[in-house]
């Protein structure tokens, strides 16, 4: 389980303009909520948060949020908003959690090993890259690993094939996770002989008949003379 310290302060100003001012100063506006508590508006150092998220999507990180003037709080990242163009972090939502609380989070799936099917020309398709799990904070893994070293051509693994231990996966057990596709054989389509349309064939035949008739008339004319 990944756990990261994150410094924060309680922000007094709210709203769009206040958020702009914070981001110009190098901070990200955020909020932490949970357990029937009042939501706490936060200001978080943008660089520190970005460095943490560069190594993980943030879905499966337990943040140890150190709020100035308050007790440290364990939290998970529930939502992150980014600018659609610059990808700058615009706002974050944290959910306050306790040690005995059951979490519902997304955990990434990574592949390891070398597939014999790929060596034979198959195509590796990683279909499902995250699964939604329910577990205690102490059971939260950094990721789930699938060993593909036994996958041959046409093989397919489903969610039900994942080794999850104490985790409860909420996704459909029959959902495909990874497969080795059999490449399609190249089929050469023979080029069909060019067919002459019936109208053209009839016209050609008529021309031949007219030509033969002319030759016949010329021949008869020579014989009479």
MARMAR-593503 format. One record per atom (N, C-alpha, C): chain; x, y, z; residue in three letters. Coordinates in steps of 0.02 Angstrom, whole numbers. Layout:
REM MARMAR-593503
mol px py pz type
A X Y Z ALA $
...
END
This chain:
REM MARMAR-593503
mol px py pz type
A 42 -60 0 UNK $
A 0 0 0 UNK $
A 44 62 0 UNK $
A 30 108 -46 UNK $
A 68 170 -50 UNK $
A 38 221 -1 UNK $
A 81 254 38 UNK $
A 59 307 83 UNK $
A 106 366 75 UNK $
A 78 425 66 UNK $
A 118 485 52 UNK $
A 97 542 98 UNK $
A 147 578 123 UNK $
A 134 639 162 UNK $
A 117 696 115 UNK $
A 70 737 134 UNK $
A 50 794 93 UNK $
A 32 852 139 UNK $
A 69 906 132 UNK $
A 55 966 173 UNK $
A -2 1006 144 UNK $
A -44 1034 189 UNK $
A -101 1074 167 UNK $
A -117 1127 219 UNK $
A -151 1179 198 UNK $
A -176 1230 244 UNK $
A -250 1240 230 UNK $
A -286 1262 281 UNK $
A -357 1277 272 UNK $
A -363 1343 235 UNK $
A -400 1344 179 UNK $
A -408 1406 141 UNK $
A -472 1441 163 UNK $
A -466 1506 169 UNK $
A -524 1545 191 UNK $
A -567 1568 133 UNK $
A -535 1587 78 UNK $
A -572 1612 20 UNK $
A -597 1555 -24 UNK $
A -656 1562 -51 UNK $
A -685 1512 -94 UNK $
A -708 1545 -159 UNK $
A -724 1503 -208 UNK $
A -749 1530 -271 UNK $
A -697 1527 -326 UNK $
A -719 1543 -387 UNK $
A -678 1538 -447 UNK $
A -618 1585 -445 UNK $
A -629 1646 -426 UNK $
A -574 1695 -425 UNK $
A -523 1678 -371 UNK $
A -547 1652 -314 UNK $
A -501 1632 -261 UNK $
A -458 1574 -284 UNK $
A -488 1528 -322 UNK $
A -451 1471 -349 UNK $
A -397 1493 -397 UNK $
A -412 1542 -439 UNK $
A -363 1569 -486 UNK $
A -303 1599 -450 UNK $
A -317 1637 -397 UNK $
A -263 1667 -358 UNK $
A -218 1614 -326 UNK $
A -250 1561 -300 UNK $
A -211 1507 -269 UNK $
A -165 1474 -320 UNK $
A -192 1459 -379 UNK $
A -152 1424 -430 UNK $
A -94 1467 -454 UNK $
A -103 1534 -456 UNK $
A -49 1578 -476 UNK $
A 7 1578 -424 UNK $
A -10 1563 -362 UNK $
A 39 1561 -308 UNK $
A 71 1491 -301 UNK $
A 49 1444 -344 UNK $
A 78 1377 -342 UNK $
A 40 1328 -299 UNK $
A -23 1342 -285 UNK $
A -64 1298 -244 UNK $
A -126 1273 -282 UNK $
A -151 1216 -260 UNK $
A -212 1188 -289 UNK $
A -268 1191 -238 UNK $
A -326 1217 -256 UNK $
A -383 1215 -210 UNK $
A -410 1144 -205 UNK $
A -430 1126 -145 UNK $
A -458 1059 -135 UNK $
A -506 1059 -77 UNK $
A -534 1000 -64 UNK $
A -580 992 -9 UNK $
A -574 922 19 UNK $
A -583 914 85 UNK $
A -584 848 116 UNK $
A -649 839 154 UNK $
A -680 781 144 UNK $
A -745 769 175 UNK $
A -748 696 199 UNK $
A -800 680 237 UNK $
A -811 612 258 UNK $
A -836 607 329 UNK $
A -870 549 344 UNK $
A -893 533 411 UNK $
A -941 584 441 UNK $
A -981 615 399 UNK $
A -1029 663 424 UNK $
A -997 728 449 UNK $
A -932 735 435 UNK $
A -897 796 457 UNK $
A -909 852 406 UNK $
A -900 912 428 UNK $
A -904 969 382 UNK $
A -844 966 334 UNK $
A -856 981 271 UNK $
A -802 981 222 UNK $
A -750 1034 241 UNK $
A -686 1016 233 UNK $
A -632 1062 249 UNK $
A -601 1088 183 UNK $
A -607 1152 168 UNK $
A -575 1179 107 UNK $
A -500 1184 118 UNK $
A -461 1159 70 UNK $
A -389 1155 77 UNK $
A -352 1191 21 UNK $
A -290 1210 37 UNK $
A -243 1236 -13 UNK $
A -183 1189 -10 UNK $
A -164 1159 -67 UNK $
A -111 1109 -69 UNK $
A -58 1131 -118 UNK $
A 4 1120 -100 UNK $
A 59 1140 -145 UNK $
A 55 1099 -209 UNK $
A 49 1133 -265 UNK $
A 39 1101 -329 UNK $
A 98 1056 -349 UNK $
A 159 1080 -338 UNK $
A 218 1041 -358 UNK $
A 222 976 -320 UNK $
A 210 978 -254 UNK $
A 214 917 -213 UNK $
A 162 866 -234 UNK $
A 100 890 -247 UNK $
A 47 844 -268 UNK $
A 63 814 -336 UNK $
A 87 855 -382 UNK $
A 103 831 -450 UNK $
A 158 778 -448 UNK $
A 208 786 -405 UNK $
A 262 737 -400 UNK $
A 236 670 -376 UNK $
A 189 671 -331 UNK $
A 159 608 -307 UNK $
A 119 575 -362 UNK $
A 79 614 -398 UNK $
A 35 586 -449 UNK $
A 73 564 -512 UNK $
A 134 589 -521 UNK $
A 174 567 -578 UNK $
A 191 493 -573 UNK $
A 195 468 -512 UNK $
A 214 398 -501 UNK $
A 153 353 -491 UNK $
A 94 381 -488 UNK $
A 33 342 -478 UNK $
A -26 384 -501 UNK $
A -82 350 -517 UNK $
A -143 386 -536 UNK $
A -174 419 -476 UNK $
A -153 398 -415 UNK $
A -180 426 -354 UNK $
A -239 387 -327 UNK $
A -266 341 -367 UNK $
A -325 304 -346 UNK $
A -312 260 -285 UNK $
A -252 232 -281 UNK $
A -238 184 -228 UNK $
A -186 210 -178 UNK $
A -181 275 -171 UNK $
A -134 304 -123 UNK $
A -172 325 -60 UNK $
A -144 309 -3 UNK $
A -169 336 60 UNK $
A -128 399 74 UNK $
A -160 456 74 UNK $
A -125 519 89 UNK $
A -127 533 164 UNK $
A -70 549 191 UNK $
A -66 573 260 UNK $
A -67 649 256 UNK $
A -126 677 259 UNK $
A -134 750 249 UNK $
A -117 787 314 UNK $
A -64 827 310 UNK $
A -42 865 368 UNK $
A -69 936 362 UNK $
A -125 948 396 UNK $
A -159 1012 392 UNK $
A -132 1058 447 UNK $
A -107 1114 426 UNK $
A -79 1162 475 UNK $
A -131 1180 528 UNK $
A -111 1171 592 UNK $
A -155 1189 648 UNK $
A -205 1135 666 UNK $
A -202 1076 632 UNK $
A -249 1022 646 UNK $
A -212 956 650 UNK $
A -248 904 672 UNK $
A -218 837 674 UNK $
A -211 810 603 UNK $
A -159 769 593 UNK $
A -151 736 528 UNK $
A -212 693 513 UNK $
A -228 688 449 UNK $
A -286 649 429 UNK $
A -269 603 371 UNK $
A -289 540 376 UNK $
A -281 492 321 UNK $
A -338 504 270 UNK $
A -320 504 207 UNK $
A -371 516 156 UNK $
A -353 483 90 UNK $
A -403 471 50 UNK $
A -392 446 -19 UNK $
A -417 500 -68 UNK $
A -387 501 -126 UNK $
A -406 549 -177 UNK $
A -467 522 -214 UNK $
A -523 558 -210 UNK $
A -585 536 -242 UNK $
A -596 566 -310 UNK $
A -572 628 -320 UNK $
A -582 660 -385 UNK $
A -527 711 -397 UNK $
A -504 712 -459 UNK $
A -455 762 -479 UNK $
A -479 795 -543 UNK $
A -480 861 -544 UNK $
A -501 899 -603 UNK $
A -440 931 -635 UNK $
A -434 923 -701 UNK $
A -378 951 -737 UNK $
A -403 996 -794 UNK $
A -361 1044 -812 UNK $
A -376 1085 -871 UNK $
A -372 1040 -932 UNK $
A -423 1041 -975 UNK $
A -424 995 -1033 UNK $
A -367 1006 -1083 UNK $
A -338 1065 -1083 UNK $
A -284 1080 -1131 UNK $
A -215 1073 -1098 UNK $
A -204 1110 -1044 UNK $
A -138 1110 -1013 UNK $
A -126 1051 -966 UNK $
A -181 1017 -945 UNK $
A -179 962 -897 UNK $
A -157 985 -827 UNK $
A -159 1050 -815 UNK $
A -144 1076 -749 UNK $
A -198 1053 -700 UNK $
A -177 1035 -638 UNK $
A -225 1015 -587 UNK $
A -264 1076 -565 UNK $
A -330 1073 -570 UNK $
A -373 1130 -554 UNK $
A -404 1123 -484 UNK $
A -421 1062 -465 UNK $
A -454 1051 -400 UNK $
A -450 977 -382 UNK $
A -447 963 -316 UNK $
A -445 893 -293 UNK $
A -494 883 -236 UNK $
A -523 823 -233 UNK $
A -568 803 -178 UNK $
A -537 745 -141 UNK $
A -533 750 -75 UNK $
A -507 696 -33 UNK $
A -563 669 11 UNK $
A -561 604 23 UNK $
A -608 574 71 UNK $
A -570 552 133 UNK $
A -589 578 189 UNK $
A -557 561 253 UNK $
A -574 488 270 UNK $
A -523 448 289 UNK $
A -535 378 305 UNK $
A -503 361 373 UNK $
A -530 309 404 UNK $
A -503 283 467 UNK $
A -476 213 455 UNK $
A -434 190 501 UNK $
A -400 126 492 UNK $
A -447 67 481 UNK $
A -504 66 515 UNK $
A -550 10 509 UNK $
A -604 20 457 UNK $
A -600 73 418 UNK $
A -652 88 369 UNK $
A -640 51 303 UNK $
A -693 24 276 UNK $
A -688 -11 211 UNK $
A -688 41 155 UNK $
A -640 36 110 UNK $
A -633 83 54 UNK $
A -657 52 -11 UNK $
A -681 94 -55 UNK $
A -696 73 -124 UNK $
A -654 117 -170 UNK $
A -604 85 -203 UNK $
A -556 123 -243 UNK $
A -539 85 -307 UNK $
A -507 120 -353 UNK $
A -483 91 -416 UNK $
A -410 70 -407 UNK $
A -393 9 -428 UNK $
A -325 -16 -423 UNK $
A -300 -34 -493 UNK $
A -242 -9 -513 UNK $
A -217 -25 -581 UNK $
A -194 -97 -587 UNK $
A -198 -122 -649 UNK $
A -175 -190 -666 UNK $
A -113 -183 -709 UNK $
A -59 -218 -691 UNK $
A 1 -218 -732 UNK $
A 16 -289 -754 UNK $
A 48 -295 -811 UNK $
A 65 -360 -840 UNK $
A 139 -374 -831 UNK $
A 155 -437 -818 UNK $
A 225 -457 -812 UNK $
A 236 -522 -850 UNK $
A 298 -536 -869 UNK $
A 314 -597 -904 UNK $
A 312 -588 -980 UNK $
A 330 -642 -1014 UNK $
A 331 -642 -1087 UNK $
A 285 -698 -1113 UNK $
A 237 -679 -1154 UNK $
A 187 -727 -1178 UNK $
A 213 -768 -1237 UNK $
A 208 -835 -1232 UNK $
A 227 -878 -1289 UNK $
A 185 -862 -1351 UNK $
A 122 -843 -1339 UNK $
A 78 -827 -1395 UNK $
A 101 -767 -1434 UNK $
A 129 -718 -1399 UNK $
A 155 -658 -1433 UNK $
A 216 -677 -1475 UNK $
A 258 -722 -1448 UNK $
A 318 -744 -1484 UNK $
A 299 -781 -1548 UNK $
A 239 -810 -1549 UNK $
A 215 -847 -1607 UNK $
A 178 -801 -1657 UNK $
A 179 -736 -1641 UNK $
A 148 -689 -1687 UNK $
A 81 -661 -1663 UNK $
A 60 -681 -1604 UNK $
A -3 -656 -1577 UNK $
A 1 -583 -1556 UNK $
A -55 -552 -1546 UNK $
A -58 -481 -1527 UNK $
A -84 -476 -1456 UNK $
A -44 -444 -1413 UNK $
A -64 -435 -1343 UNK $
A -114 -378 -1338 UNK $
A -172 -391 -1307 UNK $
A -222 -340 -1297 UNK $
A -238 -334 -1222 UNK $
A -217 -278 -1193 UNK $
A -230 -264 -1122 UNK $
A -296 -226 -1119 UNK $
A -350 -261 -1104 UNK $
A -418 -233 -1111 UNK $
A -438 -191 -1050 UNK $
A -429 -221 -991 UNK $
A -450 -187 -929 UNK $
A -388 -168 -890 UNK $
A -378 -103 -878 UNK $
A -317 -78 -846 UNK $
A -327 -60 -772 UNK $
A -389 -58 -749 UNK $
A -403 -44 -679 UNK $
A -464 -85 -657 UNK $
A -465 -103 -594 UNK $
A -524 -135 -566 UNK $
A -545 -98 -503 UNK $
A -610 -98 -490 UNK $
A -636 -67 -430 UNK $
A -637 -119 -374 UNK $
A -606 -103 -318 UNK $
A -601 -151 -263 UNK $
A -629 -121 -199 UNK $
A -646 -165 -152 UNK $
A -669 -144 -86 UNK $
A -624 -180 -35 UNK $
A -595 -141 10 UNK $
A -548 -170 58 UNK $
A -535 -121 115 UNK $
A -498 -143 166 UNK $
A -475 -100 219 UNK $
A -413 -62 196 UNK $
A -399 -4 224 UNK $
A -340 34 204 UNK $
A -275 -6 208 UNK $
A -270 -49 258 UNK $
A -209 -89 266 UNK $
A -201 -143 212 UNK $
A -256 -159 177 UNK $
A -254 -211 126 UNK $
A -248 -182 55 UNK $
A -247 -117 50 UNK $
A -247 -84 -16 UNK $
A -179 -94 -50 UNK $
A -177 -128 -108 UNK $
A -114 -139 -143 UNK $
A -96 -81 -189 UNK $
A -32 -76 -207 UNK $
A -12 -26 -255 UNK $
A -42 -42 -324 UNK $
A -45 -107 -339 UNK $
A -71 -129 -404 UNK $
A -84 -205 -401 UNK $
A -117 -231 -450 UNK $
A -126 -302 -458 UNK $
A -83 -325 -517 UNK $
A -51 -383 -509 UNK $
A -4 -407 -561 UNK $
A -33 -469 -595 UNK $
A -29 -470 -661 UNK $
A -49 -529 -700 UNK $
A 13 -555 -737 UNK $
A 30 -618 -725 UNK $
A 85 -650 -760 UNK $
A 59 -680 -825 UNK $
A 85 -656 -881 UNK $
A 60 -679 -946 UNK $
A 106 -731 -978 UNK $
A 153 -757 -938 UNK $
A 203 -803 -966 UNK $
A 173 -871 -987 UNK $
A 110 -884 -969 UNK $
A 78 -947 -988 UNK $
A 24 -938 -1041 UNK $
A 17 -877 -1065 UNK $
A -36 -863 -1114 UNK $
A -14 -878 -1186 UNK $
A -51 -923 -1218 UNK $
A -37 -940 -1287 UNK $
A -85 -905 -1335 UNK $
A -80 -922 -1398 UNK $
A -124 -892 -1448 UNK $
A -197 -906 -1432 UNK $
A -237 -853 -1432 UNK $
A -308 -861 -1420 UNK $
A -328 -863 -1347 UNK $
A -280 -862 -1301 UNK $
A -296 -865 -1229 UNK $
A -325 -798 -1205 UNK $
A -367 -803 -1154 UNK $
A -401 -745 -1127 UNK $
A -409 -752 -1051 UNK $
A -392 -699 -1014 UNK $
A -401 -699 -942 UNK $
A -457 -650 -924 UNK $
A -497 -669 -874 UNK $
A -552 -628 -850 UNK $
A -539 -602 -780 UNK $
A -582 -558 -757 UNK $
A -576 -531 -689 UNK $
A -575 -587 -638 UNK $
A -614 -639 -649 UNK $
A -617 -695 -601 UNK $
A -551 -733 -595 UNK $
A -506 -723 -643 UNK $
A -441 -757 -642 UNK $
A -388 -719 -602 UNK $
A -405 -659 -579 UNK $
A -356 -619 -541 UNK $
A -347 -647 -471 UNK $
A -285 -647 -448 UNK $
A -270 -667 -379 UNK $
A -275 -605 -336 UNK $
A -326 -601 -294 UNK $
A -339 -539 -257 UNK $
A -334 -545 -182 UNK $
A -327 -604 -155 UNK $
A -320 -612 -83 UNK $
A -383 -588 -47 UNK $
A -373 -540 -1 UNK $
A -428 -515 40 UNK $
A -470 -462 4 UNK $
A -449 -442 -55 UNK $
A -486 -390 -92 UNK $
A -551 -418 -121 UNK $
A -601 -377 -122 UNK $
A -663 -394 -155 UNK $
A -669 -351 -218 UNK $
A -668 -383 -276 UNK $
A -673 -346 -338 UNK $
A -746 -336 -356 UNK $
A -763 -274 -371 UNK $
A -833 -257 -385 UNK $
A -851 -262 -459 UNK $
A -800 -265 -503 UNK $
A -814 -271 -575 UNK $
A -843 -340 -591 UNK $
A -877 -345 -648 UNK $
A -906 -408 -671 UNK $
A -851 -460 -677 UNK $
A -861 -519 -647 UNK $
A -809 -571 -646 UNK $
A -794 -597 -716 UNK $
A -841 -590 -763 UNK $
A -830 -615 -831 UNK $
A -799 -563 -877 UNK $
A -784 -504 -850 UNK $
A -755 -451 -892 UNK $
A -684 -471 -913 UNK $
A -668 -468 -978 UNK $
A -601 -486 -1000 UNK $
A -548 -435 -979 UNK $
A -490 -459 -961 UNK $
A -435 -416 -938 UNK $
A -379 -413 -989 UNK $
A -357 -471 -1012 UNK $
A -302 -473 -1061 UNK $
A -311 -533 -1107 UNK $
A -293 -526 -1170 UNK $
A -299 -581 -1217 UNK $
A -241 -580 -1266 UNK $
A -229 -638 -1297 UNK $
A -179 -643 -1350 UNK $
A -217 -658 -1415 UNK $
A -224 -607 -1456 UNK $
A -263 -614 -1517 UNK $
A -225 -653 -1570 UNK $
A -262 -695 -1605 UNK $
A -233 -731 -1662 UNK $
A -234 -685 -1722 UNK $
A -175 -671 -1753 UNK $
A -175 -625 -1810 UNK $
A -214 -654 -1869 UNK $
A -248 -610 -1904 UNK $
A -286 -631 -1962 UNK $
A -239 -647 -2020 UNK $
A -250 -706 -2052 UNK $
A -208 -725 -2109 UNK $
A -225 -681 -2168 UNK $
A -173 -664 -2205 UNK $
A -183 -623 -2265 UNK $
A -209 -668 -2321 UNK $
A -266 -653 -2348 UNK $
A -295 -692 -2402 UNK $
A -290 -653 -2467 UNK $
A -256 -683 -2516 UNK $
A -249 -650 -2580 UNK $
A -312 -662 -2622 UNK $
A -343 -610 -2642 UNK $
A -404 -614 -2682 UNK $
A -385 -616 -2755 UNK $
A -400 -670 -2791 UNK $
A -382 -674 -2862 UNK $
A -418 -621 -2903 UNK $
A -381 -593 -2950 UNK $
A -409 -541 -2993 UNK $
A -452 -574 -3046 UNK $
A -515 -559 -3047 UNK $
A -561 -589 -3095 UNK $
A -547 -563 -3165 UNK $
A -555 -607 -3214 UNK $
A -546 -587 -3284 UNK $
A -597 -533 -3301 UNK $
A -573 -483 -3337 UNK $
A -617 -427 -3353 UNK $
A -672 -450 -3400 UNK $
A -734 -439 -3378 UNK $
A -790 -459 -3418 UNK $
A -814 -402 -3463 UNK $
A -831 -420 -3524 UNK $
A -856 -370 -3571 UNK $
A -931 -367 -3565 UNK $
A -959 -310 -3552 UNK $
A -1032 -303 -3546 UNK $
A -1067 -331 -3608 UNK $
A -1128 -358 -3598 UNK $
A -1166 -389 -3652 UNK $
A -1179 -340 -3708 UNK $
A -1194 -276 -3692 UNK $
A -1209 -226 -3743 UNK $
A -1149 -216 -3789 UNK $
A -1088 -212 -3758 UNK $
A -1028 -202 -3798 UNK $
A -1015 -262 -3843 UNK $
A -1026 -323 -3815 UNK $
A -1014 -383 -3854 UNK $
A -1061 -386 -3914 UNK $
A -1124 -369 -3903 UNK $
A -1173 -369 -3957 UNK $
A -1155 -319 -4010 UNK $
A -1131 -259 -3990 UNK $
A -1112 -208 -4038 UNK $
A -1053 -231 -4080 UNK $
A -1004 -263 -4048 UNK $
A -946 -288 -4085 UNK $
A -967 -340 -4135 UNK $
A -1013 -383 -4114 UNK $
A -1037 -437 -4158 UNK $
A -1072 -407 -4219 UNK $
A -1112 -354 -4206 UNK $
A -1149 -321 -4261 UNK $
A -1100 -289 -4310 UNK $
A -1046 -259 -4284 UNK $
A -996 -227 -4328 UNK $
A -963 -279 -4372 UNK $
A -948 -338 -4343 UNK $
A -916 -391 -4381 UNK $
A -962 -415 -4438 UNK $
A -1027 -421 -4420 UNK $
A -1075 -443 -4471 UNK $
A -1081 -393 -4528 UNK $
A -1082 -327 -4512 UNK $
A -1087 -274 -4563 UNK $
A -1024 -275 -4607 UNK $
A -967 -286 -4576 UNK $
A -905 -287 -4614 UNK $
A -904 -346 -4663 UNK $
A -928 -403 -4638 UNK $
A -930 -463 -4681 UNK $
A -978 -452 -4739 UNK $
A -1035 -418 -4727 UNK $
A -1085 -404 -4778 UNK $
A -1056 -358 -4832 UNK $
A -1018 -307 -4810 UNK $
A -988 -261 -4858 UNK $
A -938 -297 -4902 UNK $
A -898 -340 -4872 UNK $
A -848 -378 -4911 UNK $
A -883 -421 -4963 UNK $
A -940 -451 -4944 UNK $
A -977 -495 -4988 UNK $
A -1004 -455 -5048 UNK $
A -1031 -395 -5034 UNK $
A -1059 -354 -5087 UNK $
A -1005 -331 -5136 UNK $
A -946 -313 -5109 UNK $
A -891 -293 -5151 UNK $
A -869 -349 -5197 UNK $
A -868 -409 -5170 UNK $
A -846 -467 -5208 UNK $
A -895 -482 -5265 UNK $
A -960 -478 -5248 UNK $
A -1011 -491 -5300 UNK $
A -1008 -438 -5354 UNK $
A -992 -375 -5337 UNK $
A -988 -321 -5386 UNK $
A -930 -333 -5434 UNK $
A -875 -359 -5407 UNK $
A -817 -372 -5450 UNK $
A -832 -429 -5499 UNK $
A -869 -477 -5477 UNK $
A -884 -535 -5519 UNK $
A -930 -514 -5577 UNK $
A -979 -471 -5566 UNK $
A -1026 -448 -5618 UNK $
A -990 -406 -5670 UNK $
A -940 -367 -5648 UNK $
A -904 -326 -5696 UNK $
A -854 -367 -5734 UNK $
END
